[in-house]
Amino acid sequence: MTTKQGCANEPLERDERPKILRYGDHARMIEQMIMDVLPDVIQKLGEMAKEGNVAAAKYLIDRIHGRPAKLATPAVADKTLHYRHQDWAADQVKHVARRDEQARIAMRWIRESDIKRQLDESARE
């Protein structure tokens, strides 16, 4: 068993939630930082392209003509969180139900095997 700071009695606690739920706030903060500097970056790229920087010009043209995969909603306008806490909770309920069903099947198999074994023993006697 993994322990916290060498203490044998306290197990290490793990966050079982999906990464989108664990790091969603941090990802949104980073995305906002990028969105804040994006206008300056685009302006600088435009200036560099006007001055003759071929790489900057190619990059802007590739972006304008949609070389990257097209999204149904621009990333800037998409404010949905596609995997929510409710989705995770529902997935956990399904997982527990599936595990319980497998346990019921195993117990039924064990009982049927027990009954067969008892019948076989009584038939031998």
Chimera marker file (.cmm) of the C-alpha trace (Angstrom):
<marker_set name="trace">
<marker id="1" x="0.000" y="0.000" z="0.000" r="1" g="1" b="0" radius="0.5"/>
<marker id="2" x="1.358" y="3.425" z="-0.925" r="1" g="1" b="0" radius="0.5"/>
<marker id="3" x="1.626" y="5.746" z="2.037" r="1" g="1" b="0" radius="0.5"/>
<marker id="4" x="1.884" y="9.471" z="2.572" r="1" g="1" b="0" radius="0.5"/>
<marker id="5" x="5.280" y="10.668" z="3.882" r="1" g="1" b="0" radius="0.5"/>
<marker id="6" x="6.213" y="7.295" z="5.336" r="1" g="1" b="0" radius="0.5"/>
<marker id="7" x="3.233" y="7.067" z="7.687" r="1" g="1" b="0" radius="0.5"/>
<marker id="8" x="2.043" y="3.465" z="7.474" r="1" g="1" b="0" radius="0.5"/>
<marker id="9" x="-1.458" y="4.170" z="8.789" r="1" g="1" b="0" radius="0.5"/>
<marker id="10" x="-2.513" y="6.905" z="6.364" r="1" g="1" b="0" radius="0.5"/>
<marker id="11" x="-3.034" y="5.749" z="2.755" r="1" g="1" b="0" radius="0.5"/>
<marker id="12" x="-2.105" y="8.136" z="-0.064" r="1" g="1" b="0" radius="0.5"/>
<marker id="13" x="-5.257" y="9.819" z="-1.374" r="1" g="1" b="0" radius="0.5"/>
<marker id="14" x="-5.739" y="9.864" z="-5.156" r="1" g="1" b="0" radius="0.5"/>
<marker id="15" x="-8.079" y="12.045" z="-7.130" r="1" g="1" b="0" radius="0.5"/>
<marker id="16" x="-10.027" y="9.558" z="-9.263" r="1" g="1" b="0" radius="0.5"/>
<marker id="17" x="-11.786" y="12.206" z="-11.356" r="1" g="1" b="0" radius="0.5"/>
<marker id="18" x="-10.954" y="12.471" z="-15.094" r="1" g="1" b="0" radius="0.5"/>
<marker id="19" x="-8.245" y="14.952" z="-16.057" r="1" g="1" b="0" radius="0.5"/>
<marker id="20" x="-10.747" y="17.385" z="-17.602" r="1" g="1" b="0" radius="0.5"/>
<marker id="21" x="-12.377" y="17.749" z="-14.203" r="1" g="1" b="0" radius="0.5"/>
<marker id="22" x="-9.122" y="17.847" z="-12.229" r="1" g="1" b="0" radius="0.5"/>
<marker id="23" x="-7.327" y="20.368" z="-14.448" r="1" g="1" b="0" radius="0.5"/>
<marker id="24" x="-10.230" y="22.161" z="-16.152" r="1" g="1" b="0" radius="0.5"/>
<marker id="25" x="-9.841" y="25.413" z="-14.195" r="1" g="1" b="0" radius="0.5"/>
<marker id="26" x="-6.105" y="25.528" z="-14.878" r="1" g="1" b="0" radius="0.5"/>
<marker id="27" x="-6.656" y="24.833" z="-18.593" r="1" g="1" b="0" radius="0.5"/>
<marker id="28" x="-9.266" y="27.604" z="-18.816" r="1" g="1" b="0" radius="0.5"/>
<marker id="29" x="-6.855" y="30.041" z="-17.119" r="1" g="1" b="0" radius="0.5"/>
<marker id="30" x="-4.085" y="29.198" z="-19.606" r="1" g="1" b="0" radius="0.5"/>
<marker id="31" x="-6.499" y="29.487" z="-22.526" r="1" g="1" b="0" radius="0.5"/>
<marker id="32" x="-7.542" y="32.955" z="-21.309" r="1" g="1" b="0" radius="0.5"/>
<marker id="33" x="-3.887" y="34.027" z="-21.075" r="1" g="1" b="0" radius="0.5"/>
<marker id="34" x="-3.369" y="32.893" z="-24.681" r="1" g="1" b="0" radius="0.5"/>
<marker id="35" x="-6.509" y="34.717" z="-25.826" r="1" g="1" b="0" radius="0.5"/>
<marker id="36" x="-5.291" y="37.918" z="-24.141" r="1" g="1" b="0" radius="0.5"/>
<marker id="37" x="-2.013" y="37.989" z="-26.106" r="1" g="1" b="0" radius="0.5"/>
<marker id="38" x="-3.387" y="36.614" z="-29.385" r="1" g="1" b="0" radius="0.5"/>
<marker id="39" x="-4.279" y="39.999" z="-30.959" r="1" g="1" b="0" radius="0.5"/>
<marker id="40" x="-0.712" y="41.239" z="-30.386" r="1" g="1" b="0" radius="0.5"/>
<marker id="41" x="0.745" y="38.049" z="-31.853" r="1" g="1" b="0" radius="0.5"/>
<marker id="42" x="-1.442" y="38.310" z="-34.949" r="1" g="1" b="0" radius="0.5"/>
<marker id="43" x="-0.558" y="41.981" z="-35.411" r="1" g="1" b="0" radius="0.5"/>
<marker id="44" x="3.160" y="41.172" z="-35.128" r="1" g="1" b="0" radius="0.5"/>
<marker id="45" x="2.827" y="38.330" z="-37.642" r="1" g="1" b="0" radius="0.5"/>
<marker id="46" x="1.087" y="40.714" z="-40.057" r="1" g="1" b="0" radius="0.5"/>
<marker id="47" x="3.864" y="43.287" z="-39.684" r="1" g="1" b="0" radius="0.5"/>
<marker id="48" x="6.533" y="40.631" z="-40.220" r="1" g="1" b="0" radius="0.5"/>
<marker id="49" x="4.747" y="39.357" z="-43.352" r="1" g="1" b="0" radius="0.5"/>
<marker id="50" x="4.550" y="42.915" z="-44.736" r="1" g="1" b="0" radius="0.5"/>
<marker id="51" x="8.282" y="43.336" z="-44.131" r="1" g="1" b="0" radius="0.5"/>
<marker id="52" x="8.980" y="40.247" z="-46.246" r="1" g="1" b="0" radius="0.5"/>
<marker id="53" x="9.168" y="37.454" z="-43.695" r="1" g="1" b="0" radius="0.5"/>
<marker id="54" x="8.098" y="34.480" z="-45.824" r="1" g="1" b="0" radius="0.5"/>
<marker id="55" x="7.513" y="32.107" z="-42.903" r="1" g="1" b="0" radius="0.5"/>
<marker id="56" x="5.140" y="34.579" z="-41.226" r="1" g="1" b="0" radius="0.5"/>
<marker id="57" x="3.308" y="35.139" z="-44.519" r="1" g="1" b="0" radius="0.5"/>
<marker id="58" x="2.963" y="31.378" z="-45.145" r="1" g="1" b="0" radius="0.5"/>
<marker id="59" x="1.685" y="30.828" z="-41.626" r="1" g="1" b="0" radius="0.5"/>
<marker id="60" x="-0.971" y="33.541" z="-41.954" r="1" g="1" b="0" radius="0.5"/>
<marker id="61" x="-2.072" y="32.290" z="-45.377" r="1" g="1" b="0" radius="0.5"/>
<marker id="62" x="-2.306" y="28.708" z="-44.122" r="1" g="1" b="0" radius="0.5"/>
<marker id="63" x="-4.462" y="29.901" z="-41.230" r="1" g="1" b="0" radius="0.5"/>
<marker id="64" x="-6.732" y="32.019" z="-43.435" r="1" g="1" b="0" radius="0.5"/>
<marker id="65" x="-7.319" y="29.193" z="-45.914" r="1" g="1" b="0" radius="0.5"/>
<marker id="66" x="-8.258" y="26.777" z="-43.178" r="1" g="1" b="0" radius="0.5"/>
<marker id="67" x="-5.391" y="24.320" z="-43.328" r="1" g="1" b="0" radius="0.5"/>
<marker id="68" x="-6.114" y="23.190" z="-39.746" r="1" g="1" b="0" radius="0.5"/>
<marker id="69" x="-9.190" y="21.047" z="-39.145" r="1" g="1" b="0" radius="0.5"/>
<marker id="70" x="-12.388" y="23.045" z="-39.134" r="1" g="1" b="0" radius="0.5"/>
<marker id="71" x="-14.464" y="23.149" z="-35.956" r="1" g="1" b="0" radius="0.5"/>
<marker id="72" x="-18.244" y="23.409" z="-35.783" r="1" g="1" b="0" radius="0.5"/>
<marker id="73" x="-17.810" y="26.295" z="-33.337" r="1" g="1" b="0" radius="0.5"/>
<marker id="74" x="-14.672" y="28.430" z="-33.211" r="1" g="1" b="0" radius="0.5"/>
<marker id="75" x="-12.557" y="27.448" z="-30.195" r="1" g="1" b="0" radius="0.5"/>
<marker id="76" x="-12.877" y="30.989" z="-28.844" r="1" g="1" b="0" radius="0.5"/>
<marker id="77" x="-16.690" y="30.862" z="-28.918" r="1" g="1" b="0" radius="0.5"/>
<marker id="78" x="-17.006" y="27.273" z="-27.623" r="1" g="1" b="0" radius="0.5"/>
<marker id="79" x="-17.691" y="27.685" z="-23.902" r="1" g="1" b="0" radius="0.5"/>
<marker id="80" x="-19.036" y="24.184" z="-23.292" r="1" g="1" b="0" radius="0.5"/>
<marker id="81" x="-17.386" y="21.731" z="-20.978" r="1" g="1" b="0" radius="0.5"/>
<marker id="82" x="-17.868" y="18.474" z="-22.829" r="1" g="1" b="0" radius="0.5"/>
<marker id="83" x="-17.301" y="16.167" z="-19.851" r="1" g="1" b="0" radius="0.5"/>
<marker id="84" x="-18.971" y="17.504" z="-16.723" r="1" g="1" b="0" radius="0.5"/>
<marker id="85" x="-19.096" y="16.381" z="-13.094" r="1" g="1" b="0" radius="0.5"/>
<marker id="86" x="-22.578" y="14.967" z="-13.734" r="1" g="1" b="0" radius="0.5"/>
<marker id="87" x="-21.212" y="12.876" z="-16.621" r="1" g="1" b="0" radius="0.5"/>
<marker id="88" x="-18.445" y="11.523" z="-14.417" r="1" g="1" b="0" radius="0.5"/>
<marker id="89" x="-20.903" y="10.693" z="-11.625" r="1" g="1" b="0" radius="0.5"/>
<marker id="90" x="-23.177" y="8.888" z="-14.108" r="1" g="1" b="0" radius="0.5"/>
<marker id="91" x="-20.189" y="6.926" z="-15.426" r="1" g="1" b="0" radius="0.5"/>
<marker id="92" x="-19.300" y="5.935" z="-11.858" r="1" g="1" b="0" radius="0.5"/>
<marker id="93" x="-22.869" y="4.690" z="-11.236" r="1" g="1" b="0" radius="0.5"/>
<marker id="94" x="-22.729" y="2.620" z="-14.454" r="1" g="1" b="0" radius="0.5"/>
<marker id="95" x="-19.354" y="1.213" z="-13.435" r="1" g="1" b="0" radius="0.5"/>
<marker id="96" x="-20.652" y="0.165" z="-10.007" r="1" g="1" b="0" radius="0.5"/>
<marker id="97" x="-23.782" y="-1.364" z="-11.562" r="1" g="1" b="0" radius="0.5"/>
<marker id="98" x="-21.653" y="-3.328" z="-14.064" r="1" g="1" b="0" radius="0.5"/>
<marker id="99" x="-19.368" y="-4.542" z="-11.263" r="1" g="1" b="0" radius="0.5"/>
<marker id="100" x="-22.383" y="-5.574" z="-9.157" r="1" g="1" b="0" radius="0.5"/>
<marker id="101" x="-23.883" y="-7.466" z="-12.101" r="1" g="1" b="0" radius="0.5"/>
<marker id="102" x="-20.601" y="-9.321" z="-12.626" r="1" g="1" b="0" radius="0.5"/>
<marker id="103" x="-20.545" y="-10.188" z="-8.917" r="1" g="1" b="0" radius="0.5"/>
<marker id="104" x="-24.125" y="-11.525" z="-9.113" r="1" g="1" b="0" radius="0.5"/>
<marker id="105" x="-23.212" y="-13.676" z="-12.121" r="1" g="1" b="0" radius="0.5"/>
<marker id="106" x="-20.135" y="-15.028" z="-10.308" r="1" g="1" b="0" radius="0.5"/>
<marker id="107" x="-22.167" y="-15.837" z="-7.187" r="1" g="1" b="0" radius="0.5"/>
<marker id="108" x="-24.827" y="-17.639" z="-9.270" r="1" g="1" b="0" radius="0.5"/>
<marker id="109" x="-22.105" y="-19.655" z="-11.014" r="1" g="1" b="0" radius="0.5"/>
<marker id="110" x="-20.580" y="-20.573" z="-7.628" r="1" g="1" b="0" radius="0.5"/>
<marker id="111" x="-23.985" y="-21.646" z="-6.281" r="1" g="1" b="0" radius="0.5"/>
<marker id="112" x="-24.717" y="-23.730" z="-9.409" r="1" g="1" b="0" radius="0.5"/>
<marker id="113" x="-21.269" y="-25.346" z="-9.176" r="1" g="1" b="0" radius="0.5"/>
<marker id="114" x="-21.912" y="-26.120" z="-5.505" r="1" g="1" b="0" radius="0.5"/>
<marker id="115" x="-25.250" y="-27.715" z="-6.343" r="1" g="1" b="0" radius="0.5"/>
<marker id="116" x="-23.671" y="-29.797" z="-9.137" r="1" g="1" b="0" radius="0.5"/>
<marker id="117" x="-20.890" y="-30.928" z="-6.820" r="1" g="1" b="0" radius="0.5"/>
<marker id="118" x="-23.397" y="-31.928" z="-4.133" r="1" g="1" b="0" radius="0.5"/>
<marker id="119" x="-25.498" y="-33.849" z="-6.683" r="1" g="1" b="0" radius="0.5"/>
<marker id="120" x="-22.404" y="-35.613" z="-7.980" r="1" g="1" b="0" radius="0.5"/>
<marker id="121" x="-21.340" y="-36.566" z="-4.430" r="1" g="1" b="0" radius="0.5"/>
<marker id="122" x="-24.813" y="-37.856" z="-3.567" r="1" g="1" b="0" radius="0.5"/>
<marker id="123" x="-24.919" y="-39.847" z="-6.836" r="1" g="1" b="0" radius="0.5"/>
<marker id="124" x="-21.603" y="-41.515" z="-5.966" r="1" g="1" b="0" radius="0.5"/>
<marker id="125" x="-22.896" y="-42.582" z="-2.551" r="1" g="1" b="0" radius="0.5"/>
<link id1="1" id2="2" r="1" g="1" b="0" radius="0.2"/>
<link id1="2" id2="3" r="1" g="1" b="0" radius="0.2"/>
<link id1="3" id2="4" r="1" g="1" b="0" radius="0.2"/>
<link id1="4" id2="5" r="1" g="1" b="0" radius="0.2"/>
<link id1="5" id2="6" r="1" g="1" b="0" radius="0.2"/>
<link id1="6" id2="7" r="1" g="1" b="0" radius="0.2"/>
<link id1="7" id2="8" r="1" g="1" b="0" radius="0.2"/>
<link id1="8" id2="9" r="1" g="1" b="0" radius="0.2"/>
<link id1="9" id2="10" r="1" g="1" b="0" radius="0.2"/>
<link id1="10" id2="11" r="1" g="1" b="0" radius="0.2"/>
<link id1="11" id2="12" r="1" g="1" b="0" radius="0.2"/>
<link id1="12" id2="13" r="1" g="1" b="0" radius="0.2"/>
<link id1="13" id2="14" r="1" g="1" b="0" radius="0.2"/>
<link id1="14" id2="15" r="1" g="1" b="0" radius="0.2"/>
<link id1="15" id2="16" r="1" g="1" b="0" radius="0.2"/>
<link id1="16" id2="17" r="1" g="1" b="0" radius="0.2"/>
<link id1="17" id2="18" r="1" g="1" b="0" radius="0.2"/>
<link id1="18" id2="19" r="1" g="1" b="0" radius="0.2"/>
<link id1="19" id2="20" r="1" g="1" b="0" radius="0.2"/>
<link id1="20" id2="21" r="1" g="1" b="0" radius="0.2"/>
<link id1="21" id2="22" r="1" g="1" b="0" radius="0.2"/>
<link id1="22" id2="23" r="1" g="1" b="0" radius="0.2"/>
<link id1="23" id2="24" r="1" g="1" b="0" radius="0.2"/>
<link id1="24" id2="25" r="1" g="1" b="0" radius="0.2"/>
<link id1="25" id2="26" r="1" g="1" b="0" radius="0.2"/>
<link id1="26" id2="27" r="1" g="1" b="0" radius="0.2"/>
<link id1="27" id2="28" r="1" g="1" b="0" radius="0.2"/>
<link id1="28" id2="29" r="1" g="1" b="0" radius="0.2"/>
<link id1="29" id2="30" r="1" g="1" b="0" radius="0.2"/>
<link id1="30" id2="31" r="1" g="1" b="0" radius="0.2"/>
<link id1="31" id2="32" r="1" g="1" b="0" radius="0.2"/>
<link id1="32" id2="33" r="1" g="1" b="0" radius="0.2"/>
<link id1="33" id2="34" r="1" g="1" b="0" radius="0.2"/>
<link id1="34" id2="35" r="1" g="1" b="0" radius="0.2"/>
<link id1="35" id2="36" r="1" g="1" b="0" radius="0.2"/>
<link id1="36" id2="37" r="1" g="1" b="0" radius="0.2"/>
<link id1="37" id2="38" r="1" g="1" b="0" radius="0.2"/>
<link id1="38" id2="39" r="1" g="1" b="0" radius="0.2"/>
<link id1="39" id2="40" r="1" g="1" b="0" radius="0.2"/>
<link id1="40" id2="41" r="1" g="1" b="0" radius="0.2"/>
<link id1="41" id2="42" r="1" g="1" b="0" radius="0.2"/>
<link id1="42" id2="43" r="1" g="1" b="0" radius="0.2"/>
<link id1="43" id2="44" r="1" g="1" b="0" radius="0.2"/>
<link id1="44" id2="45" r="1" g="1" b="0" radius="0.2"/>
<link id1="45" id2="46" r="1" g="1" b="0" radius="0.2"/>
<link id1="46" id2="47" r="1" g="1" b="0" radius="0.2"/>
<link id1="47" id2="48" r="1" g="1" b="0" radius="0.2"/>
<link id1="48" id2="49" r="1" g="1" b="0" radius="0.2"/>
<link id1="49" id2="50" r="1" g="1" b="0" radius="0.2"/>
<link id1="50" id2="51" r="1" g="1" b="0" radius="0.2"/>
<link id1="51" id2="52" r="1" g="1" b="0" radius="0.2"/>
<link id1="52" id2="53" r="1" g="1" b="0" radius="0.2"/>
<link id1="53" id2="54" r="1" g="1" b="0" radius="0.2"/>
<link id1="54" id2="55" r="1" g="1" b="0" radius="0.2"/>
<link id1="55" id2="56" r="1" g="1" b="0" radius="0.2"/>
<link id1="56" id2="57" r="1" g="1" b="0" radius="0.2"/>
<link id1="57" id2="58" r="1" g="1" b="0" radius="0.2"/>
<link id1="58" id2="59" r="1" g="1" b="0" radius="0.2"/>
<link id1="59" id2="60" r="1" g="1" b="0" radius="0.2"/>
<link id1="60" id2="61" r="1" g="1" b="0" radius="0.2"/>
<link id1="61" id2="62" r="1" g="1" b="0" radius="0.2"/>
<link id1="62" id2="63" r="1" g="1" b="0" radius="0.2"/>
<link id1="63" id2="64" r="1" g="1" b="0" radius="0.2"/>
<link id1="64" id2="65" r="1" g="1" b="0" radius="0.2"/>
<link id1="65" id2="66" r="1" g="1" b="0" radius="0.2"/>
<link id1="66" id2="67" r="1" g="1" b="0" radius="0.2"/>
<link id1="67" id2="68" r="1" g="1" b="0" radius="0.2"/>
<link id1="68" id2="69" r="1" g="1" b="0" radius="0.2"/>
<link id1="69" id2="70" r="1" g="1" b="0" radius="0.2"/>
<link id1="70" id2="71" r="1" g="1" b="0" radius="0.2"/>
<link id1="71" id2="72" r="1" g="1" b="0" radius="0.2"/>
<link id1="72" id2="73" r="1" g="1" b="0" radius="0.2"/>
<link id1="73" id2="74" r="1" g="1" b="0" radius="0.2"/>
<link id1="74" id2="75" r="1" g="1" b="0" radius="0.2"/>
<link id1="75" id2="76" r="1" g="1" b="0" radius="0.2"/>
<link id1="76" id2="77" r="1" g="1" b="0" radius="0.2"/>
<link id1="77" id2="78" r="1" g="1" b="0" radius="0.2"/>
<link id1="78" id2="79" r="1" g="1" b="0" radius="0.2"/>
<link id1="79" id2="80" r="1" g="1" b="0" radius="0.2"/>
<link id1="80" id2="81" r="1" g="1" b="0" radius="0.2"/>
<link id1="81" id2="82" r="1" g="1" b="0" radius="0.2"/>
<link id1="82" id2="83" r="1" g="1" b="0" radius="0.2"/>
<link id1="83" id2="84" r="1" g="1" b="0" radius="0.2"/>
<link id1="84" id2="85" r="1" g="1" b="0" radius="0.2"/>
<link id1="85" id2="86" r="1" g="1" b="0" radius="0.2"/>
<link id1="86" id2="87" r="1" g="1" b="0" radius="0.2"/>
<link id1="87" id2="88" r="1" g="1" b="0" radius="0.2"/>
<link id1="88" id2="89" r="1" g="1" b="0" radius="0.2"/>
<link id1="89" id2="90" r="1" g="1" b="0" radius="0.2"/>
<link id1="90" id2="91" r="1" g="1" b="0" radius="0.2"/>
<link id1="91" id2="92" r="1" g="1" b="0" radius="0.2"/>
<link id1="92" id2="93" r="1" g="1" b="0" radius="0.2"/>
<link id1="93" id2="94" r="1" g="1" b="0" radius="0.2"/>
<link id1="94" id2="95" r="1" g="1" b="0" radius="0.2"/>
<link id1="95" id2="96" r="1" g="1" b="0" radius="0.2"/>
<link id1="96" id2="97" r="1" g="1" b="0" radius="0.2"/>
<link id1="97" id2="98" r="1" g="1" b="0" radius="0.2"/>
<link id1="98" id2="99" r="1" g="1" b="0" radius="0.2"/>
<link id1="99" id2="100" r="1" g="1" b="0" radius="0.2"/>
<link id1="100" id2="101" r="1" g="1" b="0" radius="0.2"/>
<link id1="101" id2="102" r="1" g="1" b="0" radius="0.2"/>
<link id1="102" id2="103" r="1" g="1" b="0" radius="0.2"/>
<link id1="103" id2="104" r="1" g="1" b="0" radius="0.2"/>
<link id1="104" id2="105" r="1" g="1" b="0" radius="0.2"/>
<link id1="105" id2="106" r="1" g="1" b="0" radius="0.2"/>
<link id1="106" id2="107" r="1" g="1" b="0" radius="0.2"/>
<link id1="107" id2="108" r="1" g="1" b="0" radius="0.2"/>
<link id1="108" id2="109" r="1" g="1" b="0" radius="0.2"/>
<link id1="109" id2="110" r="1" g="1" b="0" radius="0.2"/>
<link id1="110" id2="111" r="1" g="1" b="0" radius="0.2"/>
<link id1="111" id2="112" r="1" g="1" b="0" radius="0.2"/>
<link id1="112" id2="113" r="1" g="1" b="0" radius="0.2"/>
<link id1="113" id2="114" r="1" g="1" b="0" radius="0.2"/>
<link id1="114" id2="115" r="1" g="1" b="0" radius="0.2"/>
<link id1="115" id2="116" r="1" g="1" b="0" radius="0.2"/>
<link id1="116" id2="117" r="1" g="1" b="0" radius="0.2"/>
<link id1="117" id2="118" r="1" g="1" b="0" radius="0.2"/>
<link id1="118" id2="119" r="1" g="1" b="0" radius="0.2"/>
<link id1="119" id2="120" r="1" g="1" b="0" radius="0.2"/>
<link id1="120" id2="121" r="1" g="1" b="0" radius="0.2"/>
<link id1="121" id2="122" r="1" g="1" b="0" radius="0.2"/>
<link id1="122" id2="123" r="1" g="1" b="0" radius="0.2"/>
<link id1="123" id2="124" r="1" g="1" b="0" radius="0.2"/>
<link id1="124" id2="125" r="1" g="1" b="0" radius="0.2"/>
</marker_set>
